[in-house]
């Protein structure tokens, strides 16, 4: 467990991390860290203990990995034609999303 600035404990549990990794959609893009989602899903039985420690250490130091802060933001057409307005779609690291869910849970 990690103590936050607002005195609430954030518990990083291996089972929670494992559940999140096993539910990843392998067909979706992984993000700017170039780590394919299929790798995270395929190895969701052995990665959670190590990932738990990385997330826990990150919370203890109040620091986030630089690669977890990166995002690809490609413009995607809002309508059927490309001449219409474009909207940005943010693609962030899957591991960053896993850490985010730990905080939310």
C-alpha positions as a Python dict, from the first residue, in 0.01 Angstrom:
ca = {
    (1, 'X'): (0, 0, 0),
    (2, 'X'): (111, 351, -78),
    (3, 'X'): (21, 666, 114),
    (4, 'X'): (-99, 951, -107),
    (5, 'X'): (-84, 1323, -45),
    (6, 'X'): (-452, 1317, 59),
    (7, 'X'): (-378, 1039, 314),
    (8, 'X'): (-573, 773, 123),
    (9, 'X'): (-403, 440, 67),
    (10, 'X'): (-359, 307, -286),
    (11, 'X'): (-330, -67, -280),
    (12, 'X'): (-150, -230, -573),
    (13, 'X'): (-268, -591, -589),
    (14, 'X'): (-118, -853, -823),
    (15, 'X'): (-461, -1008, -892),
    (16, 'X'): (-601, -672, -1001),
    (17, 'X'): (-311, -613, -1239),
    (18, 'X'): (-342, -970, -1372),
    (19, 'X'): (-715, -929, -1433),
    (20, 'X'): (-660, -605, -1621),
    (21, 'X'): (-386, -756, -1840),
    (22, 'X'): (-591, -1066, -1921),
    (23, 'X'): (-884, -846, -2034),
    (24, 'X'): (-677, -642, -2280),
    (25, 'X'): (-801, -652, -2637),
    (26, 'X'): (-512, -796, -2836),
    (27, 'X'): (-649, -647, -3159),
    (28, 'X'): (-621, -285, -3042),
    (29, 'X'): (-312, -71, -3083),
    (30, 'X'): (-70, -69, -2789),
    (31, 'X'): (44, 290, -2791),
    (32, 'X'): (361, 494, -2831),
    (33, 'X'): (572, 256, -2619),
    (34, 'X'): (555, 2, -2907),
    (35, 'X'): (460, -276, -2668),
    (36, 'X'): (195, -488, -2846),
    (37, 'X'): (-119, -564, -2649),
    (38, 'X'): (-102, -930, -2751),
    (39, 'X'): (226, -961, -2556),
    (40, 'X'): (66, -819, -2240),
    (41, 'X'): (-238, -1045, -2278),
    (42, 'X'): (-36, -1358, -2367),
    (43, 'X'): (194, -1317, -2067),
    (44, 'X'): (-68, -1193, -1821),
    (45, 'X'): (17, -1487, -1597),
    (46, 'X'): (384, -1392, -1542),
    (47, 'X'): (397, -1011, -1586),
    (48, 'X'): (169, -892, -1299),
    (49, 'X'): (414, -935, -1006),
    (50, 'X'): (684, -729, -1180),
    (51, 'X'): (436, -474, -1310),
    (52, 'X'): (283, -442, -961),
    (53, 'X'): (625, -347, -823),
    (54, 'X'): (682, -90, -1099),
    (55, 'X'): (342, 71, -1036),
    (56, 'X'): (391, 61, -658),
    (57, 'X'): (735, 224, -686),
    (58, 'X'): (593, 487, -919),
    (59, 'X'): (323, 574, -664),
    (60, 'X'): (571, 582, -375),
    (61, 'X'): (799, 824, -559),
    (62, 'X'): (510, 1030, -700),
    (63, 'X'): (666, 986, -1044),
    (64, 'X'): (536, 835, -1364),
    (65, 'X'): (753, 676, -1628),
    (66, 'X'): (822, 913, -1915),
    (67, 'X'): (705, 655, -2168),
    (68, 'X'): (371, 629, -1987),
    (69, 'X'): (318, 1002, -2042),
    (70, 'X'): (362, 984, -2419),
    (71, 'X'): (63, 979, -2651),
    (72, 'X'): (10, 949, -3024),
    (73, 'X'): (-259, 1195, -3131),
    (74, 'X'): (-348, 1133, -3496),
    (75, 'X'): (-623, 1342, -3655),
    (76, 'X'): (-928, 1136, -3754),
    (77, 'X'): (-1212, 1269, -3973),
    (78, 'X'): (-1532, 1344, -3781),
    (79, 'X'): (-1744, 1264, -4084),
    (80, 'X'): (-1734, 1045, -4390),
    (81, 'X'): (-1507, 1272, -4593),
    (82, 'X'): (-1160, 1391, -4504),
    (83, 'X'): (-1255, 1748, -4600),
    (84, 'X'): (-1472, 1773, -4289),
    (85, 'X'): (-1337, 1874, -3952),
    (86, 'X'): (-1077, 1650, -3793),
    (87, 'X'): (-1081, 1533, -3431),
    (88, 'X'): (-775, 1416, -3237),
    (89, 'X'): (-769, 1062, -3101),
    (90, 'X'): (-524, 1009, -2814),
    (91, 'X'): (-347, 674, -2807),
    (92, 'X'): (-167, 619, -2475),
    (93, 'X'): (37, 330, -2339),
    (94, 'X'): (-162, 26, -2224),
    (95, 'X'): (57, -3, -1914),
    (96, 'X'): (-29, 358, -1829),
    (97, 'X'): (-398, 267, -1850),
    (98, 'X'): (-340, -33, -1621),
    (99, 'X'): (-177, 195, -1361),
    (100, 'X'): (-463, 440, -1398),
    (101, 'X'): (-719, 166, -1324),
    (102, 'X'): (-527, 71, -1009),
    (103, 'X'): (-574, 427, -882),
    (104, 'X'): (-942, 432, -978),
    (105, 'X'): (-1011, 96, -814),
}
